[in-house]
Amino acid sequence: MSTQVHNDNPACCSIPPVQSDYKPQGTYKPYAGFQKVYFTGDEKSDIALVAVYDIFGFAPQTQQGADILAKQLKATLVMPDFFEPDAPWPSDKFPPQTGEEKAKLQEFFGGTANPQKSVNRLIDVVNQLKADGAKHVGAFGFCWGGKVNILAGSAPNTPLDAVAAVHPAMLSSADVENLSIPLGLYPSKDEPTEEYNKILEIIAKKPFAAKNDHKHYTTMFHGFAAARADLNNADNRKQFEDLYSTLVNYFKKTLV
């Protein structure tokens, strides 16, 4: 299989130690049809990234990762509020405990967090970034956002240059059949291994296979690199740092 596999060797570029009590470095402003978008990094850069948060919306852990990527890649990074005007899923209701809560979560995925609806909005953001001068644009996402990115990378004439999915929800090998750009795939122990392996087989046959990347975080839980990250936990913090170092290297290979 020609797709690159990460190992535990030190990344070729280091990132700063992550903080458990983090204050995001960016700012919020309207952009590309969204009323609230988190901006961080160099807005004059010709490299841009779009972050698609998880079902819990904006969170310091996710924004810390975004700040790291923007700085290390010398890129402009935007994180739109994909759920506006609705609210994100409440963190105290996850995982859902009752039948009613489980049904409401499925309604959330079918409505507020409908992946296909968000694909169209993501593509609008990418087109705006390119209209504003970005030459290379990538996207990464968590949970349902990982699903959104894979679908966007498979859209006809996608304007994206590379996508990445971190502990993605609703992982399906069918979603990559029409993938036309590189994919970085980083599931946790909670994602279906069979689908993960099927995806690797499919993307290894793509003409861009040498730029694909993957790593299975088999000791980590779904959410370890986004809003559910416990950065006071040494192992979670270590794997969080590893994941963002891995993303830096992946986007250096595909965008820089």
C-alpha positions in Angstrom: 0.0 0.0 0.0 1.6 3.3 -1.1 -0.2 5.5 1.4 2.2 6.9 4.0 1.8 5.5 7.5 3.0 7.5 10.5 5.0 6.0 13.2 6.0 7.3 16.6 9.2 8.9 15.5 9.5 12.6 16.3 7.7 14.8 13.8 10.0 16.7 11.4 8.7 19.9 12.9 7.8 20.4 16.5 4.8 22.2 17.9 4.7 24.1 21.2 3.4 22.2 24.3 -0.3 22.3 24.6 -2.0 24.0 27.5 -4.9 22.7 29.6 -6.1 26.3 30.3 -5.9 27.9 26.9 -7.0 31.3 25.7 -7.6 31.2 21.9 -5.4 33.6 20.0 -7.8 34.5 17.1 -10.7 36.7 16.6 -14.3 36.4 15.4 -15.9 38.1 12.4 -18.5 37.5 9.6 -17.2 35.8 6.5 -18.5 34.0 3.4 -22.1 34.1 4.5 -21.5 33.2 8.1 -22.1 35.6 10.9 -19.4 34.1 13.2 -16.1 32.8 12.0 -13.0 32.2 14.1 -9.9 33.6 12.3 -6.4 32.9 13.3 -3.0 33.0 11.6 -1.6 35.2 8.7 -4.6 36.5 6.7 -2.2 37.5 3.9 -0.9 34.0 3.4 -1.5 32.2 0.2 -2.1 29.0 2.2 -5.5 28.6 3.9 -7.2 26.1 6.1 -10.8 25.6 7.1 -11.6 23.9 10.4 -14.9 22.0 10.9 -15.5 21.7 14.6 -17.1 18.7 16.3 -20.8 18.6 17.5 -19.9 20.7 20.5 -19.0 23.7 18.4 -16.3 26.2 19.4 -14.1 24.9 22.2 -10.7 26.1 23.5 -9.1 22.7 22.8 -10.2 22.8 19.1 -9.1 26.4 18.8 -5.7 25.6 20.4 -5.2 23.1 17.7 -6.3 25.6 15.0 -3.9 28.2 16.4 -1.0 25.6 16.3 -1.7 24.7 12.7 -2.0 28.3 11.5 1.3 29.3 13.2 3.3 26.2 12.1 2.0 26.4 8.5 2.1 30.2 8.3 -1.4 30.0 7.1 -4.7 31.8 7.5 -7.2 29.5 9.2 -11.0 30.0 9.5 -13.4 28.0 11.7 -17.0 28.9 10.7 -19.9 28.5 13.0 -21.5 25.8 10.9 -24.4 25.4 13.3 -25.6 29.0 13.3 -28.3 30.0 14.1 -28.8 26.8 16.1 -26.8 25.7 19.1 -24.2 22.9 19.2 -24.9 19.7 20.9 -24.7 20.1 24.8 -21.6 18.5 26.2 -23.5 17.2 29.2 -25.8 15.2 26.9 -22.9 13.1 25.4 -22.9 10.3 25.2 -26.7 10.2 25.2 -28.0 8.0 28.0 -31.7 7.6 27.3 -33.7 6.5 24.3 -35.0 10.1 24.0 -31.5 11.6 24.1 -30.3 9.1 21.5 -33.2 10.0 19.2 -32.5 13.7 19.7 -28.9 13.2 18.7 -30.0 11.5 15.5 -32.3 14.4 14.8 -29.4 16.8 15.4 -27.3 14.9 12.8 -30.3 15.0 10.4 -30.9 18.7 10.9 -28.4 21.2 12.4 -25.5 18.9 11.7 -26.6 17.6 8.4 -23.3 16.7 6.7 -24.4 17.4 3.1 -25.8 20.8 4.0 -22.5 21.7 5.6 -20.5 20.4 2.6 -22.1 23.1 0.4 -21.3 25.8 3.0 -17.8 24.6 3.4 -17.2 24.8 -0.4 -18.6 28.4 -0.3 -16.0 29.3 2.3 -13.2 27.7 0.2 -14.3 29.5 -2.9 -14.3 32.8 -0.9 -10.8 32.1 0.4 -9.5 31.5 -3.1 -11.2 34.6 -4.4 -9.5 36.5 -1.6 -6.1 35.3 -2.7 -5.4 31.9 -1.2 -3.7 29.6 -3.7 -3.9 26.4 -1.7 -6.8 25.5 0.6 -7.2 22.5 2.8 -9.8 21.5 5.4 -9.8 19.3 8.5 -12.6 18.3 10.7 -13.6 16.3 13.8 -16.5 13.9 14.5 -19.3 14.9 12.0 -16.8 17.5 10.6 -14.6 14.7 9.4 -17.5 13.3 7.5 -18.2 16.7 6.0 -14.6 17.0 4.8 -14.5 13.6 3.2 -17.7 14.4 1.3 -16.4 17.8 0.3 -13.2 16.2 -1.1 -15.5 13.9 -3.1 -17.7 16.6 -4.5 -17.6 17.3 -8.3 -14.9 19.9 -9.1 -14.1 20.4 -5.5 -12.1 23.6 -4.9 -10.2 22.0 -2.0 -6.7 20.8 -2.4 -6.5 18.4 0.6 -8.7 17.2 3.4 -8.3 15.5 6.8 -10.7 13.7 9.1 -10.0 13.2 12.8 -12.0 10.7 14.8 -14.7 11.0 12.1 -18.3 10.1 12.8 -20.4 8.0 10.3 -17.2 6.7 8.7 -18.0 5.0 5.4 -15.8 3.7 2.7 -18.5 4.6 0.1 -17.7 8.3 0.8 -14.2 8.0 -0.7 -15.1 6.3 -4.0 -15.2 9.6 -5.8 -12.5 11.3 -3.7 -10.3 13.4 -6.0 -7.8 15.0 -3.6 -5.5 13.7 -0.8 -7.0 12.5 2.5 -5.4 12.4 5.9 -7.4 9.9 8.1 -6.9 9.7 11.9 -9.5 7.6 13.7 -9.6 6.7 17.3 -10.2 3.3 18.9 -14.0 4.0 18.7 -14.3 4.2 14.9 -15.1 1.1 12.9 -11.7 -0.5 12.0 -13.3 -2.4 9.0 -14.4 0.8 7.4 -11.1 2.4 8.1 -9.2 -0.4 6.4 -11.6 -0.4 3.4 -11.0 3.4 3.0 -7.2 2.8 3.0 -7.5 0.2 0.3 -9.6 2.5 -1.9 -7.4 5.6 -1.5 -4.2 3.6 -2.0 -5.3 3.2 -5.6 -5.9 6.9 -6.3 -3.4 8.8 -8.5 -2.6 11.0 -5.5 -1.9 8.0 -3.2 1.6 9.2 -2.3 0.1 12.3 -0.6 -2.4 10.4 1.5 -1.7 9.9 5.2 -3.2 7.9 8.0 -2.6 6.9 11.6 -4.9 4.9 13.9 -4.9 6.3 17.4 -5.8 2.9 19.0 -5.4 4.1 22.6 -7.5 7.2 22.2 -11.3 7.8 22.5 -13.6 9.5 20.0 -13.0 13.3 20.7 -9.5 13.2 22.0 -8.3 15.9 19.7 -11.2 18.3 19.9 -13.8 19.5 22.5 -13.7 16.3 24.6 -9.9 16.4 24.9 -8.7 16.3 28.6 -5.4 18.1 28.4 -4.8 17.6 32.1 -4.4 13.9 31.2 -0.8 13.2 30.2 -1.6 10.5 27.7 -4.4 12.5 26.0 -2.1 15.6 25.9 0.7 13.5 24.3 -1.6 12.1 21.6 -3.2 15.6 21.1 0.3 17.0 20.4 1.1 14.0 18.1 -2.1 14.5 16.1 -1.5 18.2 15.5 2.2 17.5 14.6 0.9 14.9 12.2 -1.6 17.4 10.6 1.1 20.0 10.2 3.3 17.5 8.3 0.4 16.3 6.2 -0.6 19.8 5.1 3.0 20.7 4.5 3.1 17.8 2.1 -0.2 18.7 0.4 -0.5 22.5 0.5 3.0 24.1 1.0 
